[in-house]
Amino acid sequence: MKDDDRRRAPRVSVAAVASLETLGALNANNQALCTVRDVSRSGIGLQTGQPPIAGQAVVLRLALDDVIHELKTRATRVLRRGDSNFYDIGLDWSTCSPAQLQFLDAVLAAIEGQPLDEV
């Protein structure tokens, strides 16, 4: 990790598909599919063409094995990818309950030791 990197936890590359649902009246389009880029103990990085607004509450549905995990998150980063219609999204786990986050230990344990590069 770089010395100037302000991340609270190292990220690990992950390839997965998820869906998100924005909460509140801020976005008319409240459903989106997204790809998972990376995960850490503090949050998850996604790409989507239908971004939430930074600060918005988001329900993330993430399928791992045969289980769909529904997690209440908050959008902390929304960056447009150049001139494209795709956005890099960062969601924070801070509003998740400990029970909701039990999957995270399983995910990180499953990919430990695999030849995935830290991002």
Secondary structure per residue as TSV (DSSP state, phi and psi in degrees):
chain	resnum	aa	ss	phi	psi
A	1	M	-	360.0	143.5
A	2	K	-	-71.6	153.3
A	3	D	T	-65.0	-31.7
A	4	D	T	-89.5	4.6
A	5	D	-	-75.1	123.2
A	6	R	-	-94.6	11.5
A	7	R	-	-64.0	143.7
A	8	R	S	-79.9	-21.8
A	9	A	S	-151.6	147.7
A	10	P	-	-65.8	145.5
A	11	R	-	-98.7	148.6
A	12	V	E	-121.9	132.7
A	13	S	E	-64.0	137.6
A	14	V	E	-142.6	141.1
A	15	A	E	-112.1	113.0
A	16	A	E	-159.3	166.5
A	17	V	E	-115.8	144.1
A	18	A	E	-144.2	171.4
A	19	S	E	-127.0	153.8
A	20	L	E	-133.5	151.0
A	21	E	E	-130.4	122.5
A	22	T	E	-82.5	147.1
A	23	L	-	-110.1	148.7
A	24	G	S	97.7	-178.5
A	25	A	S	-100.5	14.5
A	26	L	S	-76.1	-34.9
A	27	N	-	-115.2	129.0
A	28	A	S	-70.6	-33.6
A	29	N	-	-96.9	100.7
A	30	N	-	-100.7	6.9
A	31	Q	E	-122.3	139.6
A	32	A	E	-152.6	145.7
A	33	L	E	-95.3	149.9
A	34	C	E	-150.9	162.0
A	35	T	E	-106.1	141.7
A	36	V	E	-87.3	131.5
A	37	R	E	-101.0	-44.0
A	38	D	E	-159.3	164.1
A	39	V	E	-142.0	149.3
A	40	S	-	-146.3	177.6
A	41	R	S	-70.1	-13.2
A	42	S	S	-106.5	-15.3
A	43	G	E	178.6	-167.7
A	44	I	E	-140.1	142.4
A	45	G	E	-105.4	133.5
A	46	L	E	-132.3	164.6
A	47	Q	E	-127.0	137.8
A	48	T	E	-155.4	160.8
A	49	G	S	-97.0	-3.0
A	50	Q	S	-129.6	78.7
A	51	P	-	-78.7	152.8
A	52	P	-	-78.0	178.9
A	53	I	-	-95.0	139.6
A	54	A	T	-54.0	131.3
A	55	G	T	94.0	-11.4
A	56	Q	-	-76.4	143.7
A	57	A	E	-72.5	137.6
A	58	V	E	-136.4	133.1
A	59	V	E	-95.0	119.8
A	60	L	E	-102.8	129.5
A	61	R	E	-113.0	117.0
A	62	L	E	-124.5	122.0
A	63	A	E	-92.3	122.7
A	64	L	E	-131.4	125.8
A	65	D	T	56.5	-126.4
A	66	D	T	-104.3	16.8
A	67	V	E	-118.1	134.5
A	68	I	E	-99.4	120.7
A	69	H	E	-95.4	128.6
A	70	E	E	-107.4	118.4
A	71	L	E	-125.1	133.0
A	72	K	E	-89.1	117.4
A	73	T	E	-127.7	179.7
A	74	R	E	-133.3	135.6
A	75	A	E	-74.2	119.5
A	76	T	E	-107.7	-20.9
A	77	R	E	-143.2	130.5
A	78	V	E	-138.5	106.4
A	79	L	E	-125.5	126.2
A	80	R	E	-71.4	139.1
A	81	R	-	-87.7	92.3
A	82	G	T	59.4	-133.5
A	83	D	T	-94.8	8.6
A	84	S	S	-78.4	177.5
A	85	N	S	-99.1	20.4
A	86	F	-	-111.6	151.0
A	87	Y	E	-131.6	143.4
A	88	D	E	-89.7	126.6
A	89	I	E	-118.3	138.6
A	90	G	E	-116.5	126.3
A	91	L	E	-113.8	140.5
A	92	D	E	-102.2	138.3
A	93	W	G	-80.9	0.0
A	94	S	G	-58.1	-24.1
A	95	T	G	-97.4	3.8
A	96	C	S	-81.7	147.2
A	97	S	-	-80.5	160.3
A	98	P	T	-57.4	-36.3
A	99	A	T	-65.2	-38.8
A	100	Q	T	-65.6	-30.3
A	101	L	T	-90.1	0.5
A	102	Q	H	-57.3	-31.6
A	103	F	H	-62.7	-30.1
A	104	L	H	-62.5	-42.4
A	105	D	H	-61.2	-39.9
A	106	A	H	-65.8	-41.5
A	107	V	H	-63.5	-50.6
A	108	L	H	-65.2	-36.6
A	109	A	H	-66.8	-38.1
A	110	A	H	-67.8	-33.0
A	111	I	H	-96.9	-6.9
A	112	E	T	-61.7	136.1
A	113	G	T	85.1	-9.0
A	114	Q	S	-84.0	155.5
A	115	P	S	-78.5	54.0
A	116	L	-	-99.5	137.2
A	117	D	-	-80.7	143.2
A	118	E	B	-75.0	139.7
A	119	V	-	-99.1	360.0
